[in-house]
Each structure stands twice: as C-alpha cells, then as structure tokens.
Amino acid sequence: MVLESSTVVAVDLFCGVGGLSLGLKQAGIKVVAGIDVDPKCRFPFESNIEGKFFEQDVRTVTKKQLLTLWGKNSIKVLAGCAPCQPFSPYRRGADTSAEEQWPLLGEFGRLVRETRPHVVTMENVPRIVSSRVFKEFVETLEGEGYEVSFRSCYAPDYGLPQHRRRLVLLASRIGRIDVPRGKVARDEYMTVRKAIGELPVIRHGTASSIDPLHKSRTLSDVNLARIKASAQGGTWADWPEELRAPCHTRQSGSTFRNVYARMSWDEPAPTITTMSYNFGTGRFGHPAQDRAISLREAAILQGFPPEYKFAGLDDKIEFVPLGRLIGNAVPPVLGRYVGDAVLSHVAGARSLSSRRSRQAGAAPALNNV
Ligand SMILES: C[S@@+](CC[C@H](N)C(=O)[O-])C[C@H]1O[C@@H](n2cnc3c(N)ncnc32)[C@H](O)[C@@H]1O
C-alpha cells in the first residue's frame, strides 16, 4: 500500500461535543471516532461529526481498539484535549494536584507510546506548559522520535469572536510540523455583532420558537433591574447604589468588574466559560437585550456553526450540562487550522517520499514510517 492512496484518519480522545473534531473534519480529515466519559456527548458527536462515539474512560482505551478504529494503511492522527480544569486560570491558587483528571494527559502519552500514530495534536490552557505532566508528555513524544511544536494561540487571530488563549501542540514522526499562526488582522477580528447580531430577539427565561438552544436563563427581579441599568461594555459601577451587591461595595469588589456586565457589540466576546448563560458569572449580558446570552449564542461565540446540533428534538434543553459542554469545547476554528496544517504536512511528506522513491526506482512508502 502506497502513501498516495491512504486517508488521513483521526481519533479524538476526550472528544466532548466535537469542537476539535469539527475543525479537523472541516479541513478534510476523516474523524472516525470520539471517546468521552460523558454520555451527553454522544448525540452531538454522532450527529455532527458522523464518527462513532464511545462512552468510555480513556484510561481503559487499548492499543488494539485504536488500531482497529484507524484501520490499516491510514495516516493516523491522535487528537485530544485532556480536561483542563486542573490548569484553568479561574482556579489559580487552588491545590488541584489530587484531582483525578490530573493524570489524564499521561494516559494520552501512554496511547501515543503504544500505538505510534503519525501525527499527534493536543489542545489545552496555556498555563499547562509549566506543569510537570506537560513536560513529561513532551518528553514521551520526543523519546518516541516525534518532532514537537506548541504555541499559545490567541483565538481572535484565528477568526474566533472571543478573547481566548489556547495552547496547541502538534507532533509528527514524519518530520517537522509547526503550529500555524492565525492570519486574521486586528482590524478584521470577528466581533460579537458579526457573530450573533442577527439572531432572533428573545426575552430572558424564554427560547426562540425556531431554535430551542437559543434559550436564555430566567433573571431574578434584581438581576433584571441590574442588566437594565448596565451599559454595553460598562460595569456594575454604572448602577445606582441600591442595585449593588455586598461584594461590589467592599473594596475587594473593585477587582470584579467583569461580572454582571454586558458584552460590547464591536469587540470579540470575553472567554466563554461553562457558565456563560449566567449573567452573574462573567461579562455575559447580551449587548442590547435585557438578558444573559443564550446557549446558542455561547456556542456561536465558541465558533460552532449556528446549525450545530447539541441535543435531540425530544431532549430537554438544560443550562448546566449544555453550558458545560459548550464552554469546554475547543473552538472549531482552531481545529480547522490544525487540520489544514496536518494535511499540508502530509502532502509535503508525500511529495518528498515519492520524489525520493522515483530517484531510487522504488514505490513511495511513507506508511512504513
Ligand atoms: C476540555 S473537554 C474536551 C472538549 C472537546 N475536545 C471539544 O472540542 O468539544 C474535556 C472532556 O474530557 C472528558 N473526560 C474527563 N475525564 C475523562 C476520562 N477519564 N475519559 C474520557 N473522557 C474524559 C470530559 O467529559 C470532557 O468532555
């Protein structure tokens, strides 16, 4: 089997709702499977990615399982985004070393050692680079003969309407591969207006009749009064005294300017978290309507297309689990850049391999790498 006829095939560990997989798929990589412990990922993964979903702990994934999923003679890509909670900037200072997610990147490393895919990609929060577990992961890859590169990617540079930084790692045992730089100029950043400005108007506590995910959480009377008093891009300091909470009036409250606040229309959104449907947990107020952003708006600001399916027609739209899945997703645009880089890397290796083979008079054989 020669390289020219082999397909680039990916398996996504910790696949979630498929943000990373969607980007890889959009680039033209065949994503055959996603693995995640959360059963709520099955519907979005299978409906949008059309790969097979395994509700499974990554710690139980075997070499045989992955090799079967990739199939023979494919160019094998192992992708994954181990849970980032232990590294999240929102938990700075907390002792997270005992959390059970901590060793999961080590499990990713184990699967690389056991299966030796051609290309590996990993995404996480930038702070992970100074952790022991990340250094061990890179050492594992280098020890297995991979060329490794990683970069902190500022999401607006990649076309996301959101201020967010993510660490992207790419490794290949075919040759040098670099994490691509974003190509969007500052004056062309996607903004909140461009991303969600055309969505139907809804009231807090209601959903759109055409899209059940375009649903906004009910506000208490005081929070409704607060958002009415909030200016676009402003802070709670604009409110009358009687609307302020005790934490706002304490001196330390001055550091919490980005809660109970409206987004600005003409800038990228703040980082979308697992609770971005909640007015009080960030700058998650809609720029113009008196409500927090809807789940659909959160998903679009994370880079999902407006038609992405997160729940079945008969499923209840619940804020907590869906907010978690949306907030935890890898923005598909980053996955798309990664997928494009992987395909051009493979194409470059293919042409080098066939040139060498022609010179030597033999068939090209990158698959033997
Ligand atoms: C950061 S999210 C991944 C996001 C996903 N890559 C995307 O783009 O939508 C991490 C995921 O790891 C899953 N997870 C946590 N522990 C796991 C384990 N032991 N085995 C498999 N999945 C796990 C969580 O359910 C969560 O969906």
The ligand as an SDF file (V2000), in Angstrom:
LIG
                    3D

 27 29  0  0  0  0  0  0  0  0999 V2000
  -11.9570   20.0630   27.5510 C   0  0  0  0  0  0  0  0  0  0  0  0
  -13.2060   18.9010   27.2890 S   0  0  0  0  0  0  0  0  0  0  0  0
  -12.9190   18.3730   25.6440 C   0  0  0  0  0  0  0  0  0  0  0  0
  -13.5430   19.2280   24.6020 C   0  0  0  0  0  0  0  0  0  0  0  0
  -13.5810   18.6390   23.2300 C   0  0  0  0  0  0  0  0  0  0  0  0
  -12.2690   18.3320   22.7090 N   0  0  0  0  0  0  0  0  0  0  0  0
  -14.3000   19.5660   22.2410 C   0  0  0  0  0  0  0  0  0  0  0  0
  -13.6530   20.1520   21.4020 O   0  0  0  0  0  0  0  0  0  0  0  0
  -15.5340   19.7060   22.3500 O   0  0  0  0  0  0  0  0  0  0  0  0
  -12.6440   17.5160   28.1910 C   0  0  0  0  0  0  0  0  0  0  0  0
  -13.5480   16.3020   28.0880 C   0  0  0  0  0  0  0  0  0  0  0  0
  -12.9200   15.2200   28.7810 O   0  0  0  0  0  0  0  0  0  0  0  0
  -13.9300   14.3640   29.2420 C   0  0  0  0  0  0  0  0  0  0  0  0
  -13.3330   13.4510   30.2350 N   0  0  0  0  0  0  0  0  0  0  0  0
  -12.9970   13.7220   31.5160 C   0  0  0  0  0  0  0  0  0  0  0  0
  -12.4160   12.6380   32.0700 N   0  0  0  0  0  0  0  0  0  0  0  0
  -12.3860   11.6680   31.1220 C   0  0  0  0  0  0  0  0  0  0  0  0
  -11.9110   10.3210   31.0810 C   0  0  0  0  0  0  0  0  0  0  0  0
  -11.3410    9.7590   32.1410 N   0  0  0  0  0  0  0  0  0  0  0  0
  -12.0560    9.6150   29.9340 N   0  0  0  0  0  0  0  0  0  0  0  0
  -12.6580   10.1790   28.8510 C   0  0  0  0  0  0  0  0  0  0  0  0
  -13.1320   11.4400   28.8320 N   0  0  0  0  0  0  0  0  0  0  0  0
  -12.9910   12.1840   29.9440 C   0  0  0  0  0  0  0  0  0  0  0  0
  -14.9870   15.3040   29.7520 C   0  0  0  0  0  0  0  0  0  0  0  0
  -16.2510   14.6580   29.8070 O   0  0  0  0  0  0  0  0  0  0  0  0
  -14.9160   16.4400   28.7240 C   0  0  0  0  0  0  0  0  0  0  0  0
  -15.9120   16.2710   27.7140 O   0  0  0  0  0  0  0  0  0  0  0  0
  1  2  1  0
  2  3  1  0
  2 10  1  0
  3  4  1  0
  4  5  1  0
  5  6  1  0
  5  7  1  0
  7  8  2  0
  7  9  1  0
 10 11  1  0
 11 12  1  0
 11 26  1  0
 12 13  1  0
 13 14  1  0
 13 24  1  0
 14 15  1  0
 14 23  1  0
 15 16  2  0
 16 17  1  0
 17 18  1  0
 17 23  2  0
 18 19  1  0
 18 20  2  0
 20 21  1  0
 21 22  2  0
 22 23  1  0
 24 25  1  0
 24 26  1  0
 26 27  1  0
M  CHG  2   2   1   9  -1
M  END
$$$$
